[in-house]
Amino acid sequence: MEIKAAVLYEANTPLVVEPVQLDDPKDGEVLVRIGAAGVCHSDYHVMKGEWTPPLPIVLGHEAAGTVEQVGAGVGRVRPGDRVILNFRPNCGWCAHCSRGEPVLCNGADSERWLLFDGTARLHTTAGRDLNHFARTASFAEYAVVPESGAVPVRDDVPLDKAALIGCSVMTGVGAVINTARVEAGSSVLVIGCGGVGLNCIQGAVLAGAERIIAVDLKANKLEYARQFGATDVLDASEGDTAARVLELTGGGVDYAFEAIGFSKTIVDCYESTRLGGTTVVVGMAPEDDMMTIPALSLPRTEKVLRGSWYGSARPWLDLPKMVELYMGGRLQVDPLVSRTYPLDEINEAYEALDRGDVARSVLLMD
């Protein structure tokens, strides 16, 4: 079928919104009509050449829509289901899946910009294969994904909110609840108050954190942070972040979350934690960004430095749970949507992201 999609042909050039060909789903695959897709910084890393999957590629990984067609052997979803796309589709039986770590499963031996069988479903109108970012490729009117990449949710959740639950909400809230397992009464630092950082903040609220310190360079982001539950805000341009956090807390926070993806702010988080505290790296850095910390500081302070990939989610359990928390009024998702754009204006949406104008923008396909 012919659909419209945003294609990246070369780094540091605009996305090209054009007709492309999409094959029918094969065995174990699902065709989803995309209703909404979030404008996330992970895709921007590819656009800027900081991540280097093969091009051309259809980007997009934070999305929700409706199942239109299923391939042979699909039993967990059916046409008409409202689904959130899971950009870490998994096999269900490997060691990682068996240990409850499905986001660490690659799903198959094939590369993550192709479907499980190692082939593409997307092609230019001239027949050239197009790669699928994160096996999702949601900057398009339709997507073919593995069955485990389409998670059914209740049919009354708005698709623009469901799309954000599929990445920024799950990543931020999950980092606090699943990865760090923040205890009630803890002190928490969040550096970076974009879509993921704001969800780290509200994850800390859900966990019962007593003090939540938010850090950013943008005044609008710090205002969002207060709205999402931060008790203190710090402008990163006004001095040494770690020194100010140590002074503010009398020795450092229990947990620090880095939600930008930058070596300097990861070190700031590490230096801002108390003895025995935990730093969680949530932000996705450029591939060549390296960081340095004093090796002796780890044994001397017993600090923990760890990563969080997709909020350590079990997507088929956690994405519906996040939807229920949102629909029950316990998670703020509506305020995350700063602006909406049609697919044709995707480059304008990324310009707004680059300027720091938004908490999150959403592309509406309908």
C-alpha positions, -999 to 999 in steps of 0.1 A, spaced: 0 0 0 11 36 -6 14 57 25 29 90 35 61 90 57 89 112 68 122 99 54 157 108 65 181 104 36 211 122 50 221 135 84 218 172 90 192 176 62 154 180 66 132 150 67 114 144 34 76 138 38 67 118 7 47 88 -5 64 54 2 54 18 -2 45 -4 28 42 -42 25 15 -62 42 24 -77 76 41 -111 74 38 -140 100 39 -126 135 35 -90 124 8 -63 128 -2 -34 106 -11 -3 127 -27 29 115 -8 56 134 -30 81 152 -3 101 170 35 101 173 57 120 198 85 142 187 114 128 207 150 137 210 162 101 203 151 105 167 169 139 166 202 121 175 199 103 141 188 135 123 220 152 136 243 123 129 250 116 165 236 81 162 244 63 130 219 36 118 220 30 81 201 55 59 176 61 44 153 55 74 118 63 86 122 76 121 97 77 150 93 53 179 69 70 204 34 63 190 -1 49 193 -27 38 169 -52 12 158 -46 -23 145 -57 -26 109 -45 -61 99 -26 -90 115 -3 -116 99 -5 -153 104 1 -166 139 -8 -133 156 -30 -141 186 -26 -113 212 -40 -84 192 -67 -82 166 -80 -56 141 -97 -27 159 -75 -28 190 -60 5 202 -23 -1 208 8 17 221 39 8 200 66 -8 221 100 2 205 117 -27 223 97 -57 208 110 -89 224 111 -126 218 95 -138 251 117 -168 258 154 -157 259 174 -153 292 165 -116 294 128 -122 288 128 -151 313 144 -128 340 118 -101 335 141 -79 314 123 -77 281 137 -44 271 172 -59 271 160 -85 245 168 -76 209 138 -97 197 158 -115 170 193 -118 156 185 -92 129 195 -55 132 171 -32 150 163 -11 120 147 -42 102 119 -65 111 127 -97 129 133 -117 97 160 -92 87 140 -75 59 122 -42 54 85 -36 49 91 1 38 103 11 3 106 42 -18 83 44 -47 113 35 -68 117 2 -48 147 11 -26 144 -3 9 139 21 38 150 12 73 126 11 103 139 31 133 136 9 164 115 -15 144 88 11 147 91 38 121 61 57 133 67 90 115 42 76 90 5 71 84 9 33 90 35 10 104 42 -27 103 56 -39 136 63 -73 154 33 -85 174 52 -78 207 57 -42 194 20 -34 196 6 -34 231 -32 -33 235 -47 -7 259 -82 4 268 -100 20 238 -110 52 256 -74 66 261 -67 95 237 -41 85 211 -20 116 216 -16 108 253 -11 71 247 17 79 223 36 98 250 30 70 275 48 47 250 81 65 255 86 96 277 62 86 304 73 50 306 110 60 304 108 86 331 83 71 355 99 37 350 134 49 358 121 60 393 97 31 400 113 1 383 150 9 379 159 29 411 129 18 432 129 51 450 116 48 486 90 71 502 106 100 520 137 100 497 153 131 482 156 131 444 174 153 419 164 154 382 186 172 357 168 180 325 132 189 325 120 179 290 95 152 285 115 124 301 127 145 330 92 157 338 82 121 341 111 113 364 97 141 386 62 127 386 75 92 391 92 106 422 59 121 434 42 87 429 70 70 449 64 94 478 97 113 476 99 141 501 121 165 482 124 167 445 150 191 430 148 200 393 176 215 373 174 230 338 187 260 318 152 271 305 128 290 327 98 275 310 112 240 317 116 248 354 80 261 355 69 228 340 89 210 367 70 228 395 38 218 378 48 182 378 58 181 415 93 196 419 97 211 454 129 231 444 142 243 411 177 254 401 188 273 370 218 255 358 234 287 344 236 302 379 265 282 394 279 248 400 250 224 401 265 197 423 278 223 449 244 239 451 227 206 455 251 194 482 246 227 501 208 226 497 205 190 510 233 190 535 253 163 518 236 152 486 204 135 474 195 99 478 188 95 441 198 116 410 183 111 376 201 125 344 175 130 317 194 149 291 220 125 277 253 145 283 284 134 300 288 167 320 253 164 335 258 127 343 289 137 363 269 165 380 243 139 391 270 116 404 286 144 424 252 155 437 244 122 454 251 115 491 275 87 502 258 55 492 234 73 469 223 62 434 227 80 401 205 68 372 214 77 337 181 80 317 191 104 290 204 91 257 238 106 248 255 108 214 274 77 205 308 93 209 302 112 242 325 98 269 325 106 306 351 104 334 347 100 371 374 93 398 377 55 399 385 56 436 353 74 444 332 43 438 346 21 466 352 51 489 317 64 487 297 32 478 278 53 453 258 34 426 259 45 390 235 27 367 216 30 335 179 28 328 167 17 294 130 24 286 124 27 324 133 -10 329 98 -16 315 79 -49 311 59 -32 283 29 -56 281 24 -51 319 37 -15 324 22 4 295 -14 -6 303 -6 2 339 6 37 330 -26 42 310 -47 33 340 -27 57 362 -33 84 337 -70 77 332 -74 75 370 -59 110 374 -26 99 391 -3 107 362 -2 140 344 1 135 306 -21 163 292 3 191 303 32 173 284 16 181 251 28 216 244 20 217 207 6 194 180 16 193 143 5 175 112 31 151 97 39 176 69 52 200 96 76 176 113 107 197 105 91 227 122 83 204 152 120 195 155 130 231 153 108 238 183 124 209 202 159 222 193 150 257 207 136 241 239 102 257 234 82 226 243 77 199 269 67 175 241 52 180 207 29 154 191 23 147 154 -14 140 147 -19 118 117 -57 119 114 
